[in-house]
Amino acid sequence: MTSAVIYFSKSGTTATIAKHIAKELDAPAEGIVRIGGGGVLAFFREIAQSLSGKQPNIQPLSLDISSYDRIIIGTPVWAGRVSSPVTSFLAQYGGGIQSAAAFITHGDVKNPYSEVFEQLQTMLGKKLDATFSVASRDAKSGAYDLSPFLTNLRAE
Ligand SMILES: Cc1cc2nc3c(=O)[nH]c(=O)nc-3n(C[C@H](O)[C@H](O)[C@H](O)COP(=O)(O)O)c2cc1C
């Protein structure tokens, strides 16, 4: 089964996990790039977008999403939800995704944000093959274990 990792990362944490997963699976990884969206009000705009489902513009992806058997989607949690650039990605490319797995990073060490996976499944109209949730503190220090997630993916 061929896989590609597609992720958004504002400050590098989700990118770290994305690259780790890609390396383990020997799969390509590509980051979603927003067009615009900076400035001093960025944080508040990001919260508002994630809560409202508003989709920022993103650059076209280099990878051909529909040519992979599985897309592994990575997003930071924003306002308890999928980050808005990943919402844009799913709106534009979701129809070409054959099967999917997902991982999320978040600031709150006590909350695994399982509802974010439910939101992704609703957006995709598909069940996720595997999920992985990690707090940014643990992602940065390397205190996480990807093996159950990878085992689920390799079992398919
Ligand atoms: C706009 C915004 C909203 C966030 N909302 C939450 C949240 O609701 N819960 C949480 O645990 N962390 C929240 N965070 C923290 C990020 O999810 C966390 O730091 C994540 O690992 C960042 O990933 P990145 O470095 O790939 O961008 C938020 C961060 C930003 C920028």
The ligand as an ORCA input file, in Angstrom:
! r2SCAN-3c Opt
* xyz 0 1
  C      -4.375     29.463     16.760
  C      -3.961     28.375     17.708
  C      -4.933     27.723     18.476
  C      -4.564     26.680     19.357
  N      -5.551     26.034     20.058
  C      -5.211     25.010     20.887
  C      -6.216     24.284     21.598
  O      -7.414     24.550     21.508
  N      -5.808     23.280     22.420
  C      -4.493     22.921     22.572
  O      -4.192     21.991     23.314
  N      -3.510     23.579     21.875
  C      -3.848     24.603     21.046
  N      -2.863     25.258     20.342
  C      -1.475     24.796     20.474
  C      -1.077     23.937     19.296
  O      -2.050     22.941     18.972
  C       0.239     23.180     19.557
  O       1.217     24.040     20.028
  C       0.707     22.430     18.310
  O       1.609     21.411     18.667
  C       1.405     23.385     17.331
  O       1.776     22.659     16.192
  P       2.751     23.288     15.101
  O       4.045     23.617     15.782
  O       2.918     22.199     14.094
  O       2.091     24.498     14.526
  C      -3.201     26.312     19.481
  C      -2.229     26.993     18.733
  C      -2.600     28.012     17.851
  C      -1.548     28.735     17.045
*
